[in-house]
């Protein structure tokens, strides 16, 4: 019979064996994807073999916590968790793991976690502090979207990829640090990060870099993100940049001007959207401008487009309602501008009418067949527009919110052939109070078209005649008179007229019919209607009751001058009360002496010339005979052949070549001294900025001479 100690040992061993078997049965009961809760946190098994792994998930799978029992305050995620007798390592934060946990303020993630998945902290609006573990390798899309209290974050060194919209609408985020291994960044990572001041990249990172808080690729050929709260208002892109990616300067309201370098070829979608730019010049290197690249720029007033732009996606300037002027380089092969308005090159498509253009009326050119998407949107100065018969397509919202528009002159004869897209071209216009003038007999056709039928439609009433208040009129020199034109019928749809004069030396006419008599003679003033080209005219005779010029005399009549000397001649027009005492001066040999418009004669070289004065009225003349001699007291040329002035003529810089040191004096033709300086042996550089004729006096122990030079 077995003794009691041995029996007890056997019983203990049987119990231990049974416990071990029971434990093994429980461990085998786990399944991949199984979910369980531990300490108010939810997990999902992602690896059922050793070493076993789980990821943190939300209570409702990929959905947030809908009841009040959700993680809040300061949370510490354990590195390991027990379940059914097994130990699991936490390796991931699953999709939506803490989504909508609005009471979460801080979280500590263990060093075992390698991935943070889609929307893991989505809309955790009170989350202020999070330290990402060094073990982390992947951060998926939208993980921190709308984490409104997050101020700073550091992407660990092992992270190689971060997903789209990672920090979107993190409006308190100021600083982001990026580790050394990051290779891929998604789209829109910093969208609406309105407090962002700086992005700092590890110097060891081989894909990205930063300077002054601005994010670039490693080679600095692309600028990836300009922080919204950067305090730089005028920014010059590095000359290495060849591309501006999507949204790079988006929402940068403090940015007022940017200089784009000559290597940039692509400006990405939304790159300057909602920025503070006042003007922009697209350099000649740029070929593509992305969708809404300069959209919603509330201060943007002037745009210059370079000669190489060949693609503009969906009108890059949409929603920028302060634009007054769009200019395109004349050598551009794909686009052009006329009257500050953007067209395609052959002017068949009107692409963009500047919303803040101050003109109240505009006639679309008759070459245009297409009015582009939002082409005239929010053009609130525009009151009247004329659409030509050539137009056969109107894209969506072409005249969106043109709230000041009161008259549309539409010349389209066959309105049923015009094509449209999905939306009303005239959205936002008060159609009932906007007059639509259509071709004669076409009102019923327009009333059948859904986009036109609600306008106040009238058929055009053509002009039939025009009549002037006078057909002859006599005026005195300098007298003014207003002619009045009457267009018939009184109800003509287009009463506009054009004035002209066939002899503007006698009389001119202004746009309001104001005639100004200028000189004796006759002129015909013509008025023409824009509609129909009807004309009428008035013959204007201009008399001059003042005394006509009878003669002119010069003082002196004969003059001997020395080279470089200047003398003032005096012309006396007779009689004293002559109506026109203006005269014209001329020298018949300008190589000897010149004369300016005031009668100042300047002697240039030895010889003779005749100075003639002629009256504008009557062509009366008188003359003065000029003889130019060399001054006997002047220094005679000494060793002139050894002195050289070149080039002559000069563009402002020339050289004096002298055999020895000396002095140089530069005197203008009028006698004014310009320079006085010393000379060294050999070549001396001389600069004169003002164009004209100059005398160069060169004096040394071995030479004395004067040279004349012309500066262009």
C-alpha positions as CSV (number, residue, x, y, z in Angstrom):
1,X,0.0,0.0,0.0
2,X,1.3,3.5,-1.1
3,X,2.4,5.7,1.8
4,X,0.6,9.0,2.3
5,X,3.5,11.3,1.2
6,X,3.8,9.5,-2.1
7,X,0.1,9.6,-2.6
8,X,0.0,13.4,-2.0
9,X,2.8,14.0,-4.5
10,X,1.0,12.0,-7.1
11,X,-2.2,14.1,-6.5
12,X,-0.2,17.3,-6.8
13,X,1.4,16.3,-10.1
14,X,-2.0,15.3,-11.5
15,X,-3.4,18.7,-10.5
16,X,-0.5,20.5,-12.1
17,X,-0.8,18.5,-15.3
18,X,-4.5,19.2,-15.5
19,X,-3.8,22.9,-15.0
20,X,-1.2,22.9,-17.7
21,X,-3.5,21.1,-20.1
22,X,-6.3,23.5,-19.3
23,X,-4.0,26.5,-19.9
24,X,-2.9,25.1,-23.2
25,X,-6.6,24.6,-24.2
26,X,-7.3,28.3,-23.5
27,X,-4.2,29.5,-25.5
28,X,-5.3,27.5,-28.5
29,X,-8.7,29.1,-28.5
30,X,-7.5,32.6,-29.7
31,X,-8.0,33.6,-33.3
32,X,-6.5,36.0,-35.8
33,X,-8.6,39.2,-35.8
34,X,-10.2,38.5,-32.4
35,X,-11.0,41.6,-30.5
36,X,-10.9,42.0,-26.7
37,X,-11.0,44.8,-24.1
38,X,-8.5,45.4,-21.3
39,X,-8.5,48.3,-18.9
40,X,-11.0,50.3,-21.0
41,X,-8.9,49.9,-24.1
42,X,-9.7,47.7,-27.1
43,X,-7.3,45.4,-29.0
44,X,-7.3,43.2,-32.1
45,X,-5.1,40.2,-32.5
46,X,-2.8,40.6,-35.6
47,X,-0.4,37.7,-35.0
48,X,-1.4,34.4,-33.3
49,X,1.9,32.7,-33.3
50,X,4.8,33.6,-31.1
51,X,5.7,36.3,-30.6
52,X,2.0,37.2,-30.5
53,X,0.9,40.7,-31.5
54,X,-2.1,43.1,-31.2
55,X,-3.0,46.5,-32.3
56,X,-5.0,49.1,-30.4
57,X,-8.5,49.6,-32.0
58,X,-11.6,51.5,-31.3
59,X,-14.6,50.0,-29.5
60,X,-16.6,49.8,-32.7
61,X,-14.1,48.5,-35.2
62,X,-13.1,51.3,-37.7
63,X,-15.7,53.6,-36.2
64,X,-15.2,55.9,-33.2
65,X,-16.6,55.6,-29.7
66,X,-20.2,56.7,-29.7
67,X,-20.9,56.4,-26.0
68,X,-19.4,58.3,-23.1
69,X,-17.1,55.3,-22.2
70,X,-14.1,56.3,-24.3
71,X,-10.5,57.0,-23.4
72,X,-9.9,60.5,-22.0
73,X,-7.3,62.5,-20.1
74,X,-3.7,61.2,-20.0
75,X,-3.4,57.7,-21.5
76,X,-0.5,55.3,-21.3
77,X,-0.6,52.4,-23.8
78,X,1.0,49.3,-22.4
79,X,3.8,47.6,-24.3
80,X,2.3,44.2,-23.6
81,X,-1.2,43.0,-22.7
82,X,-2.5,39.6,-21.4
83,X,-5.5,37.8,-22.9
84,X,-6.6,34.2,-22.3
85,X,-3.3,33.4,-20.7
86,X,-1.2,34.7,-23.5
87,X,1.0,37.8,-23.7
88,X,0.7,40.0,-26.7
89,X,3.0,42.8,-27.8
90,X,1.3,46.0,-28.9
91,X,2.8,46.8,-32.4
92,X,0.2,49.1,-34.1
93,X,-2.4,51.7,-33.4
94,X,-5.2,50.7,-35.7
95,X,-7.4,52.8,-37.9
96,X,-9.6,55.2,-35.9
97,X,-8.1,53.8,-32.6
98,X,-8.8,57.0,-30.7
99,X,-10.9,58.8,-33.3
100,X,-13.3,61.4,-31.9
101,X,-11.9,60.9,-28.4
102,X,-12.4,64.6,-27.7
103,X,-11.4,64.3,-24.0
104,X,-7.9,62.8,-24.7
105,X,-5.2,65.3,-23.6
106,X,-2.0,63.3,-23.8
107,X,-0.8,59.9,-24.8
108,X,2.3,57.8,-24.3
109,X,3.0,55.2,-26.9
110,X,5.3,52.2,-26.1
111,X,8.5,51.6,-28.0
112,X,7.0,48.4,-29.4
113,X,4.7,50.3,-31.8
114,X,5.8,50.3,-35.4
115,X,2.8,51.8,-37.2
116,X,0.1,54.4,-36.5
117,X,-2.8,53.8,-38.9
118,X,-5.5,55.8,-40.7
119,X,-7.2,58.4,-38.5
120,X,-5.8,57.0,-35.3
121,X,-6.2,60.3,-33.5
122,X,-8.8,61.9,-35.8
123,X,-10.5,64.9,-34.2
124,X,-8.9,64.5,-30.8
125,X,-9.4,68.2,-30.4
126,X,-7.9,68.4,-26.9
127,X,-4.8,66.3,-27.5
128,X,-1.9,68.6,-26.5
129,X,1.0,66.2,-26.1
130,X,2.1,63.0,-27.9
131,X,5.5,61.5,-28.0
132,X,6.0,59.1,-30.8
133,X,8.2,56.1,-30.1
134,X,11.6,55.6,-31.7
135,X,10.4,52.2,-32.9
136,X,7.8,53.9,-35.2
137,X,8.2,53.3,-39.0
138,X,4.9,54.3,-40.6
139,X,2.3,57.0,-40.0
140,X,-0.7,56.6,-42.3
141,X,-3.1,59.3,-43.7
142,X,-5.1,61.7,-41.6
143,X,-3.7,60.4,-38.3
144,X,-3.7,63.9,-36.6
145,X,-6.4,65.6,-38.7
146,X,-8.3,68.2,-36.5
147,X,-6.1,67.7,-33.5
148,X,-6.6,71.4,-32.7
149,X,-4.6,71.6,-29.5
150,X,-1.4,70.0,-30.7
151,X,1.5,72.5,-30.6
152,X,4.5,70.5,-31.8
153,X,5.4,67.0,-32.9
154,X,8.6,65.1,-33.7
155,X,8.6,62.4,-36.4
156,X,11.0,59.7,-35.2
157,X,14.1,58.7,-37.1
158,X,12.9,55.3,-38.2
159,X,9.7,56.6,-39.9
160,X,10.0,56.2,-43.7
161,X,6.5,57.3,-44.8
162,X,3.8,59.7,-43.7
163,X,0.4,59.7,-45.3
164,X,-1.9,62.3,-46.9
165,X,-3.5,65.1,-44.8
166,X,-1.5,64.0,-41.8
167,X,-1.8,67.4,-39.9
168,X,-4.7,68.9,-41.8
169,X,-6.6,71.6,-39.7
170,X,-4.1,71.3,-36.8
171,X,-4.6,75.0,-36.3
172,X,-2.4,75.2,-33.2
173,X,0.6,73.3,-34.6
174,X,3.7,75.5,-34.7
175,X,6.7,73.2,-35.1
176,X,7.2,69.9,-36.9
177,X,10.5,68.0,-36.7
178,X,11.2,65.3,-39.3
179,X,13.7,62.5,-38.7
180,X,16.5,61.1,-40.8
181,X,14.7,58.2,-42.5
182,X,11.6,59.8,-44.0
183,X,11.4,59.0,-47.7
184,X,7.7,59.6,-48.7
185,X,5.3,62.4,-47.8
186,X,1.7,62.3,-48.9
187,X,-0.4,65.2,-50.3
188,X,-1.9,68.1,-48.2
189,X,0.1,67.2,-45.1
190,X,0.1,70.7,-43.7
191,X,-3.2,72.0,-45.2
192,X,-4.9,74.6,-43.0
193,X,-2.1,74.5,-40.4
194,X,-2.7,78.2,-39.7
195,X,-0.2,78.5,-36.9
196,X,2.7,76.6,-38.5
197,X,5.9,78.6,-38.1
198,X,8.7,76.1,-38.9
199,X,9.5,72.7,-40.3
200,X,12.8,71.3,-39.1
201,X,14.4,68.3,-41.0
202,X,17.3,66.2,-39.7
203,X,20.5,67.0,-41.6
204,X,21.0,63.3,-42.0
205,X,17.8,62.9,-44.1
206,X,18.6,62.0,-47.7
207,X,15.3,63.0,-49.2
208,X,14.3,66.3,-47.6
209,X,15.9,69.4,-46.1
210,X,14.9,72.6,-44.4
211,X,16.2,76.2,-44.3
212,X,14.7,79.0,-42.2
213,X,11.8,76.7,-41.3
214,X,10.9,76.1,-45.0
215,X,10.6,72.5,-46.3
216,X,12.5,71.5,-49.5
217,X,13.6,68.3,-51.1
218,X,17.3,67.5,-50.4
219,X,18.6,69.1,-53.6
220,X,16.5,72.2,-53.1
221,X,15.0,71.9,-56.6
222,X,11.5,71.8,-55.1
223,X,10.0,73.9,-52.3
224,X,7.5,71.6,-50.5
225,X,6.0,73.8,-47.8
226,X,6.3,77.4,-46.8
227,X,4.9,77.7,-43.2
228,X,1.7,79.8,-43.0
229,X,2.9,81.8,-40.1
230,X,6.4,82.6,-41.5
231,X,7.1,86.3,-40.8
232,X,8.7,86.8,-44.3
233,X,6.4,89.0,-46.5
234,X,8.8,89.2,-49.5
235,X,10.3,85.9,-50.5
236,X,12.8,85.0,-53.2
237,X,12.9,81.4,-54.1
238,X,16.4,79.9,-54.3
239,X,17.8,79.8,-57.8
240,X,18.0,76.0,-57.6
241,X,14.2,75.5,-57.5
242,X,12.7,74.0,-60.7
243,X,9.2,73.1,-59.4
244,X,6.7,74.5,-56.9
245,X,4.6,71.6,-55.8
246,X,0.9,71.5,-54.9
247,X,-0.1,73.8,-51.9
248,X,3.5,74.9,-51.2
249,X,2.4,78.4,-50.2
250,X,-1.3,77.7,-49.6
251,X,-2.9,80.0,-47.0
252,X,0.2,82.1,-46.5
253,X,-1.6,85.3,-45.8
254,X,1.6,87.2,-44.7
255,X,3.3,86.5,-48.0
256,X,2.8,89.7,-50.1
257,X,5.3,89.1,-52.9
258,X,7.4,86.2,-54.3
259,X,10.2,86.2,-56.8
260,X,10.1,83.0,-58.9
261,X,13.5,81.9,-60.3
262,X,14.2,81.4,-64.0
263,X,14.6,77.6,-63.5
264,X,11.0,76.9,-62.4
265,X,9.0,75.0,-65.0
266,X,6.0,73.9,-63.0
267,X,3.8,75.7,-60.5
268,X,1.6,73.1,-58.9
269,X,-2.1,73.0,-58.0
270,X,-3.2,75.3,-55.2
271,X,0.5,76.4,-54.8
272,X,-0.3,80.0,-53.7
273,X,-4.1,79.5,-53.0
274,X,-5.5,81.9,-50.4
275,X,-2.1,83.7,-50.0
276,X,-1.5,87.4,-49.5
277,X,0.2,88.1,-52.8
278,X,-0.4,91.6,-54.3
279,X,1.1,90.8,-57.8
280,X,2.8,87.9,-59.5
281,X,5.2,87.7,-62.4
282,X,5.5,84.2,-64.0
283,X,9.0,83.9,-65.5
284,X,9.7,82.8,-69.0
285,X,10.9,79.4,-67.8
286,X,7.4,78.3,-66.5
287,X,5.5,75.9,-68.7
288,X,2.6,74.8,-66.5
289,X,0.4,76.6,-64.0
290,X,-1.7,74.3,-61.9
291,X,-5.3,74.3,-60.9
292,X,-6.2,77.4,-58.8
293,X,-2.5,78.0,-58.2
294,X,-3.3,81.7,-57.5
295,X,-7.0,81.2,-56.5
296,X,-8.7,83.1,-53.7
297,X,-5.8,85.6,-53.4
298,X,-7.8,88.5,-52.1
299,X,-5.1,91.1,-52.7
300,X,-3.8,89.9,-56.1
301,X,-4.3,92.7,-58.6
302,X,-1.7,92.3,-61.3
303,X,-0.5,89.1,-63.2
304,X,2.2,88.8,-65.8
305,X,2.5,85.6,-67.7
306,X,5.8,84.6,-69.4
307,X,6.4,83.5,-72.9
308,X,6.7,79.7,-72.2
309,X,3.5,79.0,-70.4
310,X,1.5,76.5,-72.5
311,X,-0.8,74.9,-69.9
312,X,-3.1,76.6,-67.4
313,X,-5.3,74.1,-65.5
314,X,-8.9,75.2,-64.8
315,X,-8.0,79.0,-64.8
316,X,-5.4,79.3,-62.0
317,X,-6.8,82.7,-60.9
318,X,-10.3,81.7,-60.0
319,X,-11.8,83.3,-56.9
320,X,-9.2,86.1,-57.0
321,X,-11.6,89.0,-57.2
322,X,-9.1,91.9,-56.9
323,X,-7.4,91.3,-60.2
324,X,-7.3,94.4,-62.5
325,X,-4.8,93.4,-65.1
326,X,-3.5,90.2,-66.8
327,X,-0.6,90.6,-69.2
328,X,0.9,87.9,-71.4
329,X,4.3,88.0,-73.0
330,X,3.8,88.8,-76.7
331,X,6.0,85.8,-77.7
332,X,3.8,83.3,-75.9
333,X,2.5,80.8,-78.5
334,X,-0.5,79.6,-76.5
335,X,-2.1,82.7,-74.8
336,X,-2.4,86.4,-75.3
337,X,-3.9,89.4,-73.4
338,X,-5.8,92.3,-74.9
339,X,-7.1,95.2,-72.7
340,X,-5.9,93.3,-69.6
341,X,-8.1,90.3,-70.5
342,X,-6.8,86.7,-71.0
343,X,-7.5,84.8,-74.2
344,X,-6.1,81.8,-76.0
345,X,-3.6,82.6,-78.7
346,X,-6.0,82.8,-81.6
347,X,-8.5,84.7,-79.5
348,X,-11.3,82.2,-80.0
349,X,-11.7,81.6,-76.2
350,X,-12.1,84.3,-73.6
351,X,-10.5,82.7,-70.6
352,X,-10.5,85.3,-67.8
353,X,-11.9,88.9,-67.4
354,X,-10.2,90.6,-64.4
355,X,-12.9,90.8,-61.7
356,X,-11.8,94.2,-60.5
357,X,-11.4,95.8,-64.0
358,X,-12.8,99.2,-63.6
359,X,-14.6,99.5,-67.0
360,X,-18.4,99.3,-66.8
361,X,-18.9,98.2,-70.4
362,X,-17.2,95.6,-72.5
363,X,-17.7,94.1,-76.0
364,X,-16.4,90.6,-76.5
365,X,-14.3,90.4,-79.7
366,X,-16.0,88.9,-82.7
367,X,-13.3,86.2,-82.9
368,X,-14.5,84.6,-79.7
369,X,-16.4,81.4,-79.9
370,X,-16.1,80.1,-76.3
371,X,-16.6,82.0,-73.0
372,X,-14.8,79.9,-70.5
373,X,-15.7,78.6,-67.1
374,X,-16.1,81.5,-64.6
375,X,-14.6,83.8,-67.1
376,X,-16.5,86.9,-65.9
377,X,-17.2,85.7,-62.3
378,X,-17.7,88.5,-59.7
379,X,-16.9,91.3,-62.2
380,X,-18.9,93.7,-60.1
381,X,-17.9,96.9,-62.1
382,X,-19.4,95.4,-65.2
383,X,-22.8,96.9,-66.1
384,X,-23.2,96.2,-69.8
385,X,-21.7,93.5,-72.0
386,X,-22.0,92.8,-75.7
387,X,-21.9,89.1,-76.9
388,X,-21.1,88.7,-80.6
389,X,-22.8,86.3,-83.0
390,X,-19.6,84.2,-83.2
391,X,-20.1,82.7,-79.7
392,X,-21.3,79.1,-79.8
393,X,-20.3,77.8,-76.4
394,X,-20.7,79.1,-72.8
395,X,-19.1,77.1,-70.0
396,X,-20.4,76.7,-66.5
397,X,-20.9,79.9,-64.5
398,X,-19.3,82.1,-67.2
399,X,-20.9,85.2,-65.7
400,X,-21.2,84.0,-62.1
401,X,-22.3,86.7,-59.6
402,X,-22.0,89.6,-62.0
403,X,-24.4,91.4,-59.8
404,X,-24.0,94.9,-61.4
405,X,-24.9,93.6,-64.8
406,X,-28.0,95.4,-66.1
407,X,-27.7,95.1,-69.9
408,X,-26.7,92.2,-72.1
409,X,-26.5,92.9,-75.9
410,X,-26.6,89.5,-77.4
411,X,-26.0,89.3,-81.1
412,X,-26.3,85.5,-81.4
413,X,-28.8,84.9,-84.3
414,X,-29.2,81.1,-83.7
415,X,-29.3,80.8,-79.9
416,X,-30.4,77.1,-80.1
417,X,-27.0,76.1,-81.4
418,X,-25.1,77.5,-78.4
419,X,-23.8,74.6,-76.2
420,X,-23.6,74.7,-72.4
421,X,-22.2,72.5,-69.7
422,X,-23.9,71.5,-66.4
423,X,-24.6,74.9,-64.8
424,X,-26.3,78.2,-65.7
425,X,-23.7,80.6,-67.2
426,X,-25.6,83.4,-65.5
427,X,-25.8,82.1,-61.9
428,X,-26.2,84.9,-59.4
429,X,-27.5,87.5,-61.8
430,X,-30.8,89.2,-61.1
431,X,-32.3,88.2,-64.5
432,X,-35.6,89.9,-64.0
433,X,-33.9,93.3,-63.7
434,X,-31.3,92.7,-66.4
435,X,-32.2,93.7,-69.9
436,X,-31.4,91.2,-72.6
437,X,-31.3,92.8,-76.0
438,X,-31.5,90.2,-78.8
439,X,-31.6,90.3,-82.6
440,X,-34.8,91.5,-84.3
441,X,-37.4,88.7,-84.5
442,X,-35.5,86.4,-82.1
443,X,-37.2,87.0,-78.8
444,X,-39.3,83.9,-79.0
445,X,-36.2,81.8,-79.6
446,X,-34.5,83.1,-76.5
447,X,-37.6,82.5,-74.4
448,X,-37.4,78.8,-75.2
449,X,-33.9,78.4,-73.6
450,X,-33.9,77.8,-69.9
451,X,-30.8,79.9,-69.2
452,X,-32.2,82.9,-71.1
453,X,-35.9,82.9,-70.6
454,X,-36.0,84.7,-67.3
455,X,-34.2,87.9,-68.5
456,X,-36.1,91.1,-69.4
457,X,-35.9,90.3,-73.1
458,X,-36.2,93.0,-75.8
459,X,-35.5,92.8,-79.5
460,X,-32.9,95.2,-80.8
461,X,-34.1,98.5,-82.3
462,X,-31.6,99.5,-85.0
463,X,-30.5,103.1,-85.6
464,X,-32.0,104.6,-88.8
465,X,-30.4,108.0,-89.0
466,X,-28.3,110.7,-87.3
467,X,-28.6,114.5,-87.6
468,X,-26.2,117.3,-86.4
469,X,-27.4,120.5,-84.9
470,X,-25.4,122.5,-87.5
471,X,-23.9,121.5,-90.9
472,X,-21.8,124.7,-91.2
473,X,-20.1,126.8,-88.5
474,X,-17.6,129.7,-88.6
475,X,-15.2,130.0,-85.7
476,X,-12.2,132.2,-84.7
477,X,-8.8,130.7,-83.8
478,X,-9.0,129.2,-80.2
479,X,-12.8,129.4,-80.1
480,X,-14.7,126.3,-78.9
481,X,-18.2,125.1,-79.9
482,X,-20.3,122.1,-79.0
483,X,-22.1,120.2,-81.8
484,X,-25.2,118.1,-80.9
485,X,-26.1,114.9,-82.6
486,X,-29.6,113.4,-82.6
487,X,-29.9,109.6,-83.2
488,X,-33.1,108.2,-84.6
489,X,-35.2,106.5,-83.4
490,X,-35.1,107.8,-79.9
491,X,-35.5,104.2,-78.7
492,X,-32.5,102.9,-80.6
493,X,-30.8,100.1,-78.7
494,X,-27.3,101.4,-79.5
495,X,-27.2,105.2,-79.6
496,X,-23.4,105.3,-79.4
497,X,-21.7,107.6,-81.9
498,X,-18.1,108.3,-83.0
499,X,-16.7,111.8,-83.7
500,X,-13.8,112.7,-86.1
501,X,-12.2,115.6,-87.9
502,X,-10.7,115.4,-91.4
503,X,-8.3,118.3,-90.7
504,X,-7.1,118.3,-87.1
505,X,-4.6,121.1,-87.8
506,X,-7.6,123.4,-88.3
507,X,-10.1,122.0,-85.8
508,X,-10.4,119.0,-83.4
509,X,-13.4,117.4,-81.9
510,X,-13.8,115.5,-78.6
511,X,-16.0,112.6,-77.7
512,X,-18.8,114.9,-76.4
513,X,-18.9,116.9,-79.7
514,X,-16.7,119.8,-78.4
515,X,-15.0,121.5,-81.4
516,X,-11.8,123.5,-80.9
517,X,-10.6,125.9,-83.6
518,X,-6.8,125.8,-83.9
519,X,-5.8,127.6,-87.1
520,X,-7.2,129.4,-90.1
521,X,-8.7,127.1,-92.7
522,X,-11.6,124.6,-93.0
523,X,-12.2,121.2,-91.5
524,X,-15.1,118.8,-91.7
525,X,-16.4,117.3,-88.5
526,X,-18.0,113.9,-89.0
527,X,-20.3,112.0,-86.6
528,X,-21.0,108.2,-87.2
529,X,-23.3,105.8,-85.5
530,X,-21.9,102.6,-84.1
531,X,-25.0,100.8,-85.2
532,X,-25.5,101.0,-88.9
533,X,-22.6,103.4,-89.6
534,X,-24.9,106.4,-90.4
535,X,-23.2,109.7,-90.7
536,X,-23.7,113.5,-90.8
537,X,-21.1,116.3,-91.0
538,X,-20.5,120.0,-90.3
539,X,-18.1,122.2,-92.3
540,X,-16.1,124.4,-89.9
541,X,-14.4,127.5,-91.2
542,X,-11.8,129.0,-89.0
543,X,-10.8,132.7,-89.3
544,X,-7.9,134.6,-87.7
545,X,-8.7,138.2,-86.9
546,X,-5.3,138.8,-85.3
547,X,-2.4,140.4,-87.3
548,X,-0.6,138.1,-89.6
549,X,3.2,137.9,-89.5
550,X,4.8,140.4,-92.0
551,X,8.5,139.7,-91.4
552,X,11.3,138.7,-89.1
553,X,14.8,140.2,-88.6
554,X,18.0,138.8,-87.0
555,X,20.5,140.5,-84.8
556,X,23.4,140.4,-85.6
557,X,23.4,139.9,-89.4
558,X,27.1,138.9,-89.5
559,X,29.3,137.2,-86.9
560,X,32.9,136.0,-86.6
561,X,33.4,133.3,-83.9
562,X,36.2,131.2,-82.5
563,X,36.0,127.4,-82.2
564,X,33.9,126.2,-79.2
565,X,32.5,129.7,-78.7
566,X,28.7,130.1,-78.2
567,X,26.7,133.3,-79.2
568,X,23.0,134.0,-78.8
569,X,21.1,135.4,-81.9
570,X,17.9,137.4,-81.5
571,X,14.9,137.1,-83.9
572,X,12.3,139.8,-83.9
573,X,8.9,138.9,-85.5
574,X,6.8,141.7,-87.0
575,X,4.4,143.2,-86.2
576,X,4.5,143.2,-82.4
577,X,0.9,141.9,-82.2
578,X,1.4,139.1,-84.6
579,X,-0.8,136.1,-83.9
580,X,2.0,133.6,-84.0
581,X,5.6,134.7,-83.2
582,X,7.1,131.1,-83.2
583,X,10.2,130.7,-85.4
584,X,12.3,127.8,-86.6
585,X,16.2,127.9,-86.6
586,X,18.5,126.1,-89.1
587,X,22.2,126.0,-89.9
588,X,23.2,125.1,-93.5
589,X,26.6,123.7,-92.4
590,X,26.4,122.0,-89.0
591,X,30.0,120.8,-89.3
592,X,31.0,124.5,-88.8
593,X,28.3,125.7,-86.4
594,X,25.0,124.5,-84.9
595,X,22.0,126.4,-83.7
596,X,19.4,125.2,-81.1
597,X,15.7,125.9,-80.9
598,X,16.4,129.1,-79.0
599,X,18.9,130.7,-81.4
600,X,22.1,129.7,-79.5
601,X,24.9,129.3,-82.0
602,X,27.9,127.1,-81.2
603,X,31.1,127.2,-83.3
604,X,32.5,123.8,-84.0
605,X,35.3,124.1,-86.6
606,X,36.9,126.6,-89.0
607,X,34.7,127.6,-91.9
608,X,31.5,129.5,-92.8
609,X,27.8,128.8,-92.5
610,X,24.4,130.6,-92.8
611,X,22.0,130.6,-89.9
612,X,18.4,131.0,-91.1
613,X,15.3,131.9,-89.0
614,X,11.8,131.2,-90.4
615,X,8.5,132.2,-89.0
616,X,5.8,129.5,-88.5
617,X,3.2,131.9,-89.8
618,X,3.9,133.1,-93.3
619,X,7.3,131.5,-93.7
620,X,9.1,134.8,-93.4
621,X,13.0,134.5,-93.2
622,X,16.2,136.3,-92.3
623,X,19.8,135.1,-92.1
624,X,23.1,135.6,-90.2
625,X,26.5,134.8,-91.8
626,X,28.8,133.0,-89.5
627,X,32.6,132.7,-89.9
628,X,34.5,130.4,-87.5
629,X,38.2,130.9,-87.0
630,X,40.9,129.4,-84.8
631,X,41.8,131.7,-81.8
632,X,45.4,133.0,-82.3
633,X,45.8,132.9,-78.5
634,X,44.8,129.3,-78.2
635,X,47.5,126.7,-77.4
636,X,48.7,125.2,-80.6
637,X,48.7,121.4,-81.0
638,X,52.0,120.0,-79.8
639,X,52.8,116.4,-80.6
640,X,49.2,115.9,-81.5
641,X,50.0,112.6,-83.3
642,X,51.1,111.1,-80.0
643,X,47.6,111.7,-78.3
644,X,44.6,109.5,-79.1
645,X,40.9,109.6,-78.0
646,X,38.9,106.5,-78.8
647,X,36.3,105.3,-79.5
648,X,34.7,108.3,-81.2
649,X,31.7,108.5,-81.2
650,X,31.4,106.9,-77.8
651,X,28.5,105.4,-75.8
652,X,29.7,107.2,-72.6
653,X,33.0,105.4,-71.9
654,X,36.2,106.2,-73.9
655,X,39.9,106.2,-73.4
656,X,42.7,108.9,-73.6
657,X,46.1,107.5,-74.7
658,X,48.9,110.0,-73.8
659,X,52.7,109.7,-74.0
660,X,53.3,111.1,-70.5
661,X,51.4,112.2,-67.4
662,X,49.4,115.4,-67.5
663,X,46.0,117.0,-67.1
664,X,42.6,116.5,-68.8
665,X,39.7,118.9,-68.9
666,X,36.3,118.0,-70.4
667,X,34.0,120.9,-71.6
668,X,30.5,120.7,-73.0
669,X,29.7,122.3,-76.3
670,X,27.9,125.0,-74.3
671,X,31.1,125.9,-72.5
672,X,30.3,124.2,-69.2
673,X,33.2,122.4,-67.6
674,X,32.3,118.7,-66.9
675,X,35.6,117.1,-65.7
676,X,39.0,118.2,-64.5
677,X,41.5,115.4,-63.7
678,X,45.0,114.2,-63.9
679,X,46.3,111.7,-66.5
680,X,48.8,108.9,-66.2
681,X,51.2,107.7,-68.9
682,X,49.4,105.4,-71.3
683,X,45.7,104.5,-71.3
684,X,43.2,106.5,-69.2
685,X,39.5,105.5,-68.9
686,X,37.0,108.4,-69.0
687,X,33.2,108.3,-68.4
688,X,30.6,110.8,-69.5
689,X,27.0,109.9,-68.8
690,X,25.1,112.7,-70.7
691,X,24.9,112.5,-74.5
692,X,26.3,115.5,-76.4
693,X,29.3,117.1,-78.0
694,X,32.4,117.7,-75.8
695,X,35.9,119.2,-76.1
696,X,38.7,117.3,-74.5
697,X,41.7,119.5,-73.5
698,X,44.9,117.4,-72.9
699,X,48.0,119.1,-71.5
700,X,51.4,117.7,-70.5
701,X,55.1,118.6,-70.7
702,X,55.3,116.8,-74.1
703,X,51.9,117.5,-75.6
704,X,49.1,120.1,-75.8
705,X,46.0,119.5,-77.9
706,X,42.2,119.7,-78.0
707,X,40.0,116.8,-79.2
708,X,36.3,116.9,-80.0
709,X,34.2,113.8,-79.1
710,X,30.6,112.9,-79.6
711,X,28.8,110.9,-76.8
712,X,25.7,109.1,-77.9
